[in-house]
């Protein structure tokens, strides 16, 4: 086995490269399975491992390439963004209501397909 970052030979079972310190395993955010560092999707559940989105100075959202490939080209896509917030129950309930209101703004009959999910 070798490091995907610097190609240095590493022992089986190593968690970090001995030369560059790069992590050799990636934890799936959905199922918590360890995956090799060069995987972009979890080998257990298929969830994307490269899912960090970044906000730009212009207020736009940059999505990882692995996620962009999954989205339909030239179509409007609704995205729900989850952020870690304090666990205050009232605030959490307010955010849940706001999320639902924002999601259903512009709801149409074409969106009814998602009602059974």
C-alpha positions in Angstrom: 0.0 0.0 0.0 1.2 3.5 -0.7 0.1 7.0 0.4 -2.3 8.6 -2.2 -0.7 12.0 -1.6 3.0 11.3 -1.9 3.2 7.7 -3.0 5.4 6.7 0.0 5.1 3.0 0.9 3.1 2.6 4.1 2.3 -0.5 6.2 -1.1 -2.1 6.0 -3.4 -0.8 8.8 -1.5 2.6 9.0 -3.8 5.6 9.6 -1.3 8.3 8.6 1.5 8.5 6.1 5.0 8.3 7.7 6.4 10.8 5.2 3.8 13.5 4.7 1.4 12.9 7.5 -1.6 12.6 5.2 -4.6 10.6 6.6 -4.8 7.2 5.0 -8.4 6.5 6.0 -11.6 8.6 5.7 -14.6 8.3 8.0 -17.9 8.2 6.3 -20.2 11.0 7.7 -23.3 8.8 7.2 -22.4 5.3 8.4 -19.1 5.9 10.2 -17.2 3.3 8.0 -13.5 3.8 7.4 -12.6 4.2 3.7 -9.3 4.5 2.0 -8.1 8.1 1.6 -8.4 8.1 -2.2 -12.1 7.1 -2.2 -14.6 9.8 -3.0 -17.7 7.7 -2.0 -18.2 5.3 0.9 -17.7 1.7 0.0 -20.3 0.7 2.5 -23.3 3.0 1.9 -22.3 5.1 -1.2 -22.4 8.5 0.6 -20.1 11.2 -0.8 -16.9 11.6 1.3 -16.0 14.9 -0.3 -18.9 16.9 0.9 -17.5 20.1 2.3 -19.2 23.0 0.8 -17.6 26.5 1.0 -19.2 29.9 0.9 -17.4 32.5 -1.3 -17.0 36.2 -0.6 -19.7 36.8 -3.2 -22.2 34.8 -1.2 -22.2 31.8 -3.5 -21.9 28.2 -2.4 -19.1 26.1 -3.9 -19.9 22.3 -3.9 -17.3 19.6 -4.3 -16.8 18.1 -7.7 -17.9 14.6 -6.6 -21.2 16.1 -5.5 -21.6 18.3 -8.6 -21.4 15.2 -10.8 -24.5 13.8 -9.1 -26.6 16.8 -9.8 -28.6 17.1 -13.0 -27.0 19.5 -15.5 -28.8 22.7 -16.5 -31.7 22.2 -14.0 -32.8 24.1 -10.9 -31.9 22.1 -7.8 -33.1 22.7 -4.3 -30.4 22.3 -1.6 -31.0 22.1 2.1 -27.9 23.2 4.1 -27.5 21.8 7.6 -25.2 23.7 10.0 -24.3 22.8 13.6 -26.1 25.1 16.0 -26.5 25.3 19.7 -29.0 22.7 21.1 -31.4 25.2 22.6 -34.7 23.5 22.0 -36.7 26.7 21.2 -34.0 27.9 18.7 -33.9 24.4 17.2 -37.7 24.4 16.7 -37.5 27.8 15.1 -34.8 26.7 12.7 -36.9 23.6 11.8 -39.9 25.8 11.1 -37.9 28.2 9.0 -36.3 25.3 7.1 -39.7 23.8 6.3 -41.1 27.2 5.2 -38.1 27.9 2.9 -38.2 24.5 1.4 -41.9 24.6 0.6 -41.8 28.2 -0.9 -42.7 27.7 -4.5 -44.0 24.2 -4.0 -45.8 22.9 -7.0 -47.6 19.7 -8.1 -44.3 18.6 -9.8 -42.8 18.5 -6.3 -45.5 16.1 -5.1 -43.3 13.1 -6.0 -41.3 13.9 -2.8 -44.3 13.8 -0.5 -43.9 10.0 0.1 -40.2 10.1 1.0 
